[in-house]
Amino acid sequence: MSDKLKYTRNIGIMAHIDAGKTTTTERILYYSGVNYRMGEVHDGAATMDFMVQEQERGITISSAATTVFWDYHNQKYKINIIDTPGHVDFTVEVERSLRVLDGAVALFCAVGGVEPQSETVWKQANKYKVPRISFINKMDRSGADFFNVVNQIRERLDANPVPLQLPIGSEEDFIGVVDLITNKAYVWDDESLGANYEEGPIPGDMLELAAEYRAKLIEGVAEESEELFEKFLTDSSSITKEEMIAAIRKATLELRITPVICGASFKNKGVQHLLDAIVTFLPNPYDVEAVKGTNPYSEKEELRNPDINDPFCALAFKITTDPFMGRVAFFRVYSGELKSGALVLNTNTGKKERISRIFQMHANKQNPIDVVEAGDICTAVGFKEIRTGDTLSDEKHPIVLETISFPDPVISVAIEPKTQDDIDKLNIALQKLTKEDPTFVVKVDSETGQTIISGMGELHLDVITDRLKREYRIEVSKGAPQVAYKEAFVSTIKHHEIYKKQTGGRGKFADIVFEMGPADQNVRGLQFINKVTGGNIPKEFIPSVENGFRQAMQNGILAGFPVDNLKVTLLDGSYHSVDSDPLSFEIAARLAFKEAAPKAHAVLLEPIMNLEVVCPEEYIGEVTGDLNRRRANLERIEVKGNMQAVKALVPLSEMFGYVTTLRSLTSGRGTSTMEFSHYSETPANLTDDIIYKTKGYLIKA
């Protein structure tokens, strides 16, 4: 085992917007010696928020990577950190970061607790089986409640939070923590900007509470092994600090518990303990299972171990464009090593790529390195065609890793350059942006020739158009935002389609019999089942039929919206030995879809959003009344500190400009967060109007 990997941590910092992720990362950079001054988000000076849009808006838009070193018990640890966005419009950044990380720090605001985006990122971490520790931040804020947040983590996230610390005081009286493992108190010194803290006995008024929670911790630790359980039964005080740490680490890596610590990053309290917890409880690359992939030639499953002696294998999880270096690929190396200038195989495209230079990232600065080894995260330049989710591997040992899945866009706008000279520049810029961001989609409307851009929300598209202006010097005009509706079928019908074309010489012929209707529950896209027997349709033509239906789904019959899901069961058919070819069967499937679709009763689906509105109690009546007018389904109202939180499901089409309305309803004291939940059938009384408006919009714009 390489000591270098044993002392490496690849972690992400994830949370709801405004929980303090970037501020916490800035403090980590300061205390680990990377930065000599603290950058503040509200000053637009945060190291990790290096985009102009991030500095102006005070939010993180693009996940930024950095590397720090931390001394713990006379051992230097290397920590690769990715600071991810909290805003739901940029949830793709969290998704692709968690795909390649070994561990994560989940940040929670001590006042807000578990908020909507907290739940989203927690589910994403569950999906990729990422062990995590929880850091309850902002303990100095008015309304901070440590134990309430711990309960919310247990109830709302279905997790098992285990406090390793208790706060000493709260709100403006928060001065330090009681460490339940060492059974000591730590109080920070404000004069040294939190760099120094004093270790001492537990305050008298906290002895009983600390004893209660320490007993719970020891009891949980004892369940980890028979040896510890025997010690617990005979003399619980004989369980050592090292044994407790080992047991907590084991349970954390197995995703059975989430250690919880606390602090106040803005006031520089608790950050050193957070770094200690990262290196103590989160996994190194050896703790993570060998990565699984498929050999593209044999189609057999293969494993790659975090070992430099295994063949090289890496996953590109992010592509950006640098004004000086061109396209930059962020990648996680799972096995082997890569030297600067080496040739690798992109197994997704089947093409070889020369990686001319490798860099270790620090926000938007690059430090060149000669070699990168298994378990590390780096960036590369000099390649021709690498996309997000591509696997890079040794030429002689190809492997394809599971790619990253991304949500579909929910909102669109039409754009055009303000001057004719910028048409080509705009197309090139949009191509670059789509390669960077898989949730950003560009298409040209076939009826109007308009360029339609689609994304995850209004803020997402605002940032894109702002980047076009600042980075690419292109001024664009925008149309009104349009909801990304989808279509679906409610009936299953049987259809027989014959495609025959004779033009002299060889003709075209295809004959298919199929059933078409809604897909099975929880299936998205095309569900294709082949039940043709006896060779009535040769095997080589079947994929063409499937491809024809898949293409036809891009344009539904109601208003040209994509079809959300479709089940096609190919039952029978026939072919001509001379006139039939793959293209004939593909065309037959496309024509068959258009003929059969009107009989299958299409409906319009609209995106439904999870909405949380937080406001003072006196405005609840106005807020809920307004939401009812917006076709919202109110789920619950709960107390959140000294405020009320309204949870609701509401159609996206009713929510444009809601932030401005909410400000006026609550005298500027209300806030809202919204994220995509699911697609649901649009009420019949609105469907005709939406279809008319959509087609009218396309014609007018």
N, C-alpha and C positions, 0 to 999 in steps of 0.2 A: 504493500500500500504506500503510495506516494504521500509524504507528509504535506506536500504542497496542497494536494486536494483535500486532505483531512482538515486543513485549516482554511478552507475556502467556503464561503456562503454566497449563494445566488438568491437574493430575496427581492420582493416587491413591496411597496407600501401602497395599500389600497384602502379606500374609504369613500363615504358620501362627500359631496362637495362641501367645503368649508369646515372639514373636521381637523384640518391642520397638517395635511400630508407634506406639502412643500415646506412649510415652516419647520416641521420635524426633520426633514431631509437636510435643510440648511444648517440646523443645529448639529446634526451628525457630521456634516462636512467641517464645521467649526471645531468640534471637540476632537475629531480624529486628525486634525492638523492639515486638512486639505485646503481649507479657506482660512484666511487670517482675520476676516471680519464676517459678521453675520449679514446675509442678504435678507431683506424683508419683502414679503409679497406685496404689502400695501404701499411700499415705496417703488415697486416695479424693479427691485434690485435683486430678486431671488436668482441664484445661479442656475437652478434647474428650470426656471421659467424663462428661457432665453428667446422665445419668439416674441416679436413686437406685440402681437395680439394678446399673448399671455400677460405681458407686463402692463398693458393698458387695461385689461379686464380683470386682472388679479385672480385669474383662474389658470389651471393647468389644462392644456389642450393636447399636447403631444407628450407621450411618455418619454422621459429622459433617463439615460443610463449614466452611472458614475461608479468609480471604484474607490473604496477607502480602506485603510488599514487600522486595526484596532488591537492594542495590547491588552491581553487578559491573562492574568496569572503567569506573567513572564513569557507569554507566547503571542507572536504576531499573527493575527487573522486577516485574511483578505476578504472583503465583503463587496460583491457586485450588487449595486442597488438600482432598482428601476422605480422612479417616482411616477405613478400613474395618475391620470385625470380622475376627478370625482364626478364631473358632469355627465349625465346619461347620454348626451349626444356623442360623447367620445368613448363610450364603453368598449368599442373595438380595441382601443389601446390597452385596456385592462385584460381583455380576452387573450390577445396575442402575447402579452407579457406573462400572464399566468401559465400559458402553455409551455414556456421554457424555464420557468423558475422552480427552484427546489422548495422554497419556503416563502412565507409572506407575513407581514405585520399588518393586522387589521386595526385601523385607527377608528376610535369612536369619540364623538364630542360628549363630554361629561354632562352637558345640558340636553343636547338633542338626542343622545342615545342611539338606538338602532333606527336609522332613517331609510327611506326607500332604496337609495343606491347602495347602502350598506348591505341590504338583503341581496341585491343583484350581484355585487362582487363576491359575497359569501357563497352564493350558488355557483358562480364561476369557479371559485377555488375548490368547492366540493367536486365539481365536474372533472377537474384535472388532478384531484386528490393531493392538494397542496397543504402540507402541515402549516399551521399558523399560530402566532401568539397575538393577543389583543392588548392594545395600549389605549387606555382611557385618557384622552388628552383634555386640555382646557379645564383642569381641576380648579383653576383660579377664577373661573367665570361665575357670575351670579347665577344661582340655580343649579350649580354642579351637584350631582348625586351619584357617587361611585356605585353604591349597591343597587340603585335602580337600573343603571346601565347593565350591570352583571345579570340581573333578572331578565332584562330585555334580550340579552344575548342568548340566554337559556330558552326563553319562551318563543321569541320571534324567529330565531335562527336555528332552533332545534339543536343547539350545541351544548357542550358540557364545559362551561367556563369554570376555571379553578383559580381563585385569587392567590397570587404569590406575594402580594403587597396589600397593605391597607393605607389609605391616605391619612396623614396627620393634619387635621383641619380641612376646611374646604372654602371655596370662594376666595375672598381676599385674605383669609386666614390659613390658606394652604401653604405649609412650610416644608413638608417632607413626607417620607413614607416609613411604614414599619415593614421590614422584610421578614416574612414568615418562615423562610428557610434558615436564615442566620439568627432569627429571633432578636433583631436589633433595629434601632431607629436610625434613619439617615435624614439629616436636616441640611438644606442647601444654604449657602452663603451668597446673599444677593450682591455683595460688593464685588465678587470675582466673576460676575455674570454666570453664576451657577457652575463654574468650573470646579470649585471646591465644595465639599460637603463634610459635615461632621458625623461620625459614627458614635452612637451612644445608647443608653438603655431606653426601653419603651416608656413613653410618658405614662404616669400613674393612672390617668383617666382612660387609658386604652388597654391596660393590662388584661382585663376580663375579655374584651372583644378579640384581642390578638390571640389569647389562649384558646378561645373557642374556634377561631378560623385555623389556627395552627393544628389543633387536634383533628379537625376535618381533613386538613392536608395530609397529616401523618397517616390517618386512617386510610385515605385513598392510596397513598404511596404503598402501604403495607399489602394492599391487594395485588400488587404487581408481581410478587413472587412468594413462594412458600417460606423461604428463609426470612424475608422481611415480616411476613405475617406472624411467624413464631416469635420474632423479636418484639413485635407489637403486643402480642398477648402476654409475654413475660415482663418486658420493660420497654415501653414505647420510646423512652428517652435514649435508649441505646442505638436507635436508628440514626446514623451519622448524616451530616450535611451532604457528603458525596453520594451516599446511597439514595437520599431524597432526590438529588439532582438527576442521577442516572434513571430513576424510576419515572420522574416527571418527563424527562426527555424521551424515554421509550414510549410512554403513553401519547405524547405529542406527535411523534413520528408516525404512530399507528392511527392517528386521527381520532383518538378516543377522548382527548381533552384539549382544551385551549387555555394555556396559562394566561392569566390576566395581571397586568401591571398598570401603573398610572403615573401621571405627571402633568406638567404644563410647559409645552415646548416653547411657547412665546416668552415665558418667564424663565426659560433655561433650567427647568427642574425635571429631572427624571430621564434625561436623554442618555447619560452614561449608563444607567441601569438598563435602559432599553437595548443599548449596544451589547452589554453583558448578556442579556437574555437572548439576543439574536445568535451570538456565538455559542451559548450554552445549550439552547433548546431546539434551534432550527437545524435542519439536516445539512450535511455536507454532501457533495456529489456521490460519495460511496454509500450513503444511507438510502439513496433513492434506487428503486428497482432498475435493472438494466432496461434500456429503451427497446421497445419492440418495433419491428418494421417488416416490410415484405420485399423479398428479392424480386425485382421487376421481370426477370427472365424465368425463374423457376416457379414464381408466385407462392413460394413457401415462406413461412414466418421465420425471421432471424432475430437474434438479440445482439445488441452492442453494449458492452460493459464500459463503465467510466475508467478506461485504462488506456494509456498511450500506446500499448502494444497491440490493441485491437485496431482493425481497419478504421480509417478516418470516416466520421459521420457527423453531420451538423444540420441544424434546421434554421433557415432564414426566417425570422419572425417579424422583421420590419424593414421597409425600404424608404429612404429619404433622399432628397436632392440637396446637395450642398453647392452653393454658388461657385466655389473654387475647385472642389474635388469631383463634381458630377454626382452620379448615383452612389449612395452608400447603403450597404446591406448590414443590418444587425443580425448576428447569428450566435446560436448556442452550440458549442461543440460537445457532443455526447461521448465520442470515443476517438482514439488516435490523436494525431497532431497535424497541424497545418503550418507550413512554412511560407513566408512571404515569397511571392512569385510562383507558387506551386500551381499545378493543373489539377482541377477537380471535376467530377461529373455531376451535373445537375440532373438527377434521376427523374425529375418531373418532366423536363423537356427533352431529355436524352442527349443534350449537348454538353460539350466540355467547356469549362470556364477557367480562365487564368486569373488568379487572385493576385494582383500586382503588389498590393500593400495591405498590411493588417494594422489596426489601431486599437488601443485601449481607450474607451470613451470617458470623457468627463464633461457632462452636459453637451455643449456644442463645440468643445475643444477635443482634439485628437492627439494622443501620444503614440507615435509609431513603435511597433514591436516586431521582432523577427519571427517569432513562432507563437502559436496558441495551442494549448493542450486540452485534453478531455476535461470537462467540468467547467470550462471558462466561457465567458460571454465577451465578444469583441465585435468590431466592425471591419468591413473589407471594402476596398474600392478597386476599380479596374476591370470589372466584369462586364459582359455584354447584356445578358438577359437573365436576371434572377428576380423572382416575384415572391411576395409574402407567402409563406407556407411551403416553399420549395426545399427539398432535401439535397444537400451537397454530400457527396461520398467519394470514397476511393474508387478510381476507375475500374480496378480489378475486383472490387467487392461492393457492387452496387446494392443499395437498399433504399426503399421509399418509406419514410415515416408518416404517421397519420398527420394529415394537414390540419390547418386551423379552420374552424367553421365560423362564419360571420353572419349576423342578422341581415335581413333585407331592409333596404331604405323604406321610410314611411312618408316622406314628404318630397315634393319636386317643385322646381321653379324653371321657367323658361328664361334663358339669358341670350344676349347678343352683344357684340362689341359696339362701342359708340362710334367707332370709325371703321370704314371698310378695310383700311390697311391692316387692321388687327385680326382679321378673320383667321389667317393661317397661324398667327402667333397664338391665338386663343385655342385652336385645336391642339397645338403642340403642348401648351401649358396644361390643358385638361387631361391629355394623355399622361403627362408626368404625375399629375395629382391623383389620377385613378390608380397608378402603380404604387403610390405611397399609401393610399387609404382604400382598403377593399370594400368599405361601406359607402364609398362615394361612387356613384354610377352616372355615366354620361351616355345619352343616346340622342339620335336625330329623329324627330318625328317624321314618319314617311309621308304623311298628308301635307304638312305645312313646311317641312324643311327646317323647323326650329330646333335649336339645341336645348335639350331638357337635362338639367342636372338634378340628381336625387341624393338624399342623405338621411341622417338619423334625426334631424330636427332643424328648427329655424336657426339656432345658434351655429350648428354645424355648417349650414350653407352660407351664413353670414361670414364665418371665418374663411371659407373657401373663396368667396368673392373678394374679401379683403386681401387675401394672399395673392389673388390675380392682380389686384391693383398695386400692392407694395412690392411683391417679389418679381412679377412678370411685366409690370408697367402696362397693364391692360385695363382700361376703364370699361365696365360692362353695364348694360341696362338689365334690370330684373323684372320679370312678371310677378303677378300675385302668387303666393305659395299655393300649391295644389296637393291634396292628400293622395298618397299612393294606394288607391283602392285595388282590390283584387276581385276576381270572379270565381265562382264555384258552381257545381251542379248538384241538384238534389235528387234526381231520378237516374236510374240505370236503364239504358235502352240497348236494343240489339240492332245492328246495322250491317248492310252488305254493300260494299263499294267495288265497282269495276272501273279501272282506269285503262282506256284503250286509245291509242293514237297511231294512225297510219299515215305516213308522209311519203311513201315511196321508198323502197329499200327496207332496211330494218326499222320496225316500229317500236311502240312502247306498250307493255301489257302488265297489269297487276290486278289481282282479285283477292280481296280480304273480307272475312266475316268476323265481327268482333262485338263485344259488349263494352259499353262506355258509361261511366257514372262516377259518383263520389268515391274517393280513396278510403281505405280503412282508417279508423280513428288514429290520430297522432302521426299520420303519414303526410309529408309535404312533398310537393312535386309530383312526378309521374310514377305510378305504381303499375308496372307492365308485367303481365302474366302470359306466357306462351303455352297454349294448349293444343297446338296444331300437331296432328299425328299422321303417320303414314307418308311423310314426305310431301304432303300436298303443297306446302311452301318450303323450298329448300332452306336449310339452316342459315346459309350465308345471306339470305334476304331478310331474316327476322330482325337483326339490329337496325336495318334501314326503316322497317315499319316503326320500331320504337323511336328512332330518331325523328321520323316524320311527325309523330304525335307530340314529341317533346318540343319541336320547333313551333307547331301549331298552337301550343299552350301559351306562347308569348303574347298572343293577341286573342282575347276572349271575344265573344259575339255581342255582348251588350254594349260595351263602349271601348273595346280594344285594350282593356286592362289585362294583365297576365292572369292565367288561371292558377289558383292557389294549389289545388290538388286534383288529381285525375287518376282513375283506375281503368285501365284498358286490358281486357282479356281477349287475346287473339284466339279465335275458335277454329277457323278453317279458312280455306282459300284455294287458289289455283295459280298456275304460272304457265308461261309459254316457253318452250325450250329455246326459241330464237329471240323473241321480242322482250322477254323479261330480263330485267337487270336491277341492281340495288336502287338506282335512281327512280325507276318506275314504281317500286314499292314505297319509297319515301314520299313521292308525289301523291300516290294513292292514299297514304295515311293522312297527309295534310288536307286533301280534298274531302276525305271521309269525316274528318273532324268538323269541317265547316258544314257538311250536310247533316251530320248527326246531332251537333250541339244544340240547335233550336228545339229538338224534341226532348232534350235531357233537363229542361227547366233550369236555366242559369239564374243565379242570384248574385247580387253585389255584396262584397265583404268590405267592411271598413276597419281601420286600425283603432283599437281601444287602448287607452292609456291608463296606467296607474297614477293617480294624482294624490298628492298630500299637500294640504294648505294649512299653514301654521299662523295663527293670529290671536289677538287678545279676545277674551270671552265675549265682550260687548259687540263684536262684529260677526259673531257666528251666524246670526239670523240672516244678515245681508249676504254673507258668503254662501250659505247653503241654498238660499233662494235663487241666487245667481246660477249656482251649479245645477239646480233643478231645471232652470230654463235652458241649460246647455245639454240636456238629456243625460245628466250624470246619474249613476247608480250609487247613492251614498251607502258606504259600508259601515263605518263607525266614526264616532268622535271620541277622542281620548285626551286626557290631561298630559301636557308635555311641559314640565317646569311650571312657570306661571302663565303659560299659553295653552290654547286648545288646538288640537290637530284633527283636521277632517280628512278621512281617507275615502276615496271614491274611484269608481271606474267611469271614464268619460270618453266619448268619441273625439279623436284628434281634430276632426273637421270643425268642432265647436270651440276649439281652444286657441285659435290664432288671436294674438294680441291680448291674451288673458292677463299677462303680467301687469300691463297698464291698467286694466279694469280692476284688478285686485288692489293695486296701490290706491286707486281712488275710493274703493269700497272701505278700505281699512285705514285711511289717512296715512298711507305709506308704511304701516306697521305689519302688514301681512307678507308672508313669503310662500312660494309654492315650488314643488319639485314634481316632475312628470317623467315617466318612462313607459316604453312600449310594454303592453301586456299580452294582447292576442288579437286575432282578427275575428269579427263577429258579423252576422248578417245585418245588412242595412235595412231599416224599416221600409216596408213597401211604399209608404206614402212619400218617402224621400228619394227612392231609387230613380224614378223617371226624371225628377228635377236634377239630380246629380249627373245623370247621363246627358241630359240636355245641356247643362252648364259646362260639362267637360268638353263635349263636342263643340259647343259654342265658343269656349275658351280657346280651343285649339284653332278654330277658324279665325277668331278675332285677333289673337296674339301673334 
